[in-house]
Amino acid sequence: MNKQLLRSKMALFGDTVATLSSKIGTSTASLSLKMNGKSDFRQSEIDKIKNIYYLSADEIVNIFFATQVSHKDTNGNDKG
């Protein structure tokens, strides 16, 4: 999940977590959990967000299916 990319799309359309959650039919708490990687988006939610923000196939992959690269060394310390 690329939270920053989704947040940039939300900002572009003037949405907050509250307004987007209302548009896709979920609670703000549930959307927040999903955006923070604590829960998974349902396909129907991804489809609604795709239509709301006119997302391309690449954007969908980059937002919802991208793996975040860790910047930690083998000891768990940030590398910068």
Secondary structure, 3 states (H helix, E strand, C coil): CCHHHHHHHHHHCCCCHHHHHHHHCCCHHHHHHHHCCCCCCCHHHHHHHHHHHCCCHHHHHHHHHCCCCCCECCCCCECC
